[in-house]
């Protein structure tokens, strides 16, 4: 068995699990229910981990994980940037999906 991925973010863990399930890659989740023990155990011991059951899948699975993490990083970085409306040139905050001035959708 090889450790494939771990994260404090349960949504990231679930995204990786979904990708592995879709490709029928066998894995094991360690510490899936250990979150309630934080405080009694160090956080590192309660962090969820994905382990591959069959080591022959490691190259393919690690490529999938790295591309997924890259996509998540790009999407989170893009969502945190201010943007300028292409229609009216108004500067909008990152929280706006539409221009607050002319209601044009964010590109």
N, C-alpha and C positions, 0 to 999 in steps of 0.2 A: 504494500500500500504506500502511496505517495500523497503528501499534502499538496493540494492544488490551489486552494484559495481560502482566505479568511478576511473578515471585515467586521467592523463595529456596526456597520449599516446593514440592517436586516433586509432592506429592499435590494441592496446589491447582492446579498447572498441569494435571495429569491430569484433575481434576474439570471444569475449564473445557473442556479438549479433548473430553471425553465429551459435554458439553452441546452444543458446537458440532457435533460429529459427528452427534449425534441429530437436529439440525435442518438438517443438510446445508449448514452455513455454511462456505465455503472459507477456510482459514487456512494459515499457514506457521509452523513452529516454528524459531526461530533459536536457536543455541547448544545444541541438544538434546544433543550429545555433548561439549560443551566442559567438563563438570564435572571431567574428569581433568586439565585444564590449570590448575586453581586452584593458585596458588603460582608458576606461570610467568607467568600472566596475572592482572591484577587481578580480584577476584570480580565486579565489575560487568560485565566483558567476558565472563564465563563464565555469567552468569545467563540462564536460559531465558526466552524472550520469545515471545508469540503475536502474529502479525501477520495482519491481514485481507488477503487477496489482492484482493478486490473491495470498494472503499470504500462501495459502496451498502448493504452489510450493517452498516455501523458502528453506526447507532442501535440496531438490534435486538440486535446482538451485545453492545454495551456495557450495554444494559439487562439482558441475561441474566447477564453477568459481575457487575454490581453486586448483583443479587438473590442470586446464588450466594455471593458474598463475604459478604453480610449474613447469610445462613443459616449459613454456616460460623462466622462470628464469634459469632452468638447461641448456637449449639450448643457452642462451645468455652467461652464465658463461663458458661453454665449448668452445664457439667460440672465447673467449678472451684470451685463454691460449696458450702459446708456446707449441710446441710438438716436439718429436724426431722421426725421420723416422725409421720404423721397419726394412727397407732393408739396409740402409747405415749408420744408427746411426747419421745422420746429424741433428743438432738442427735447427728448423724452427720457424719463427715467426707466430703469430696467424693469420695473414692476408693470409698466404699461404695455399691453399687447396691441393697443390702438393708439394712434396719435391723439393726445388730449385736446388738441386744437382743431383738427379737421376730421378726426375719426378714421383715418386711413389705417389699414391693417399693417402691423409690423412686418417688415420683410423677413 
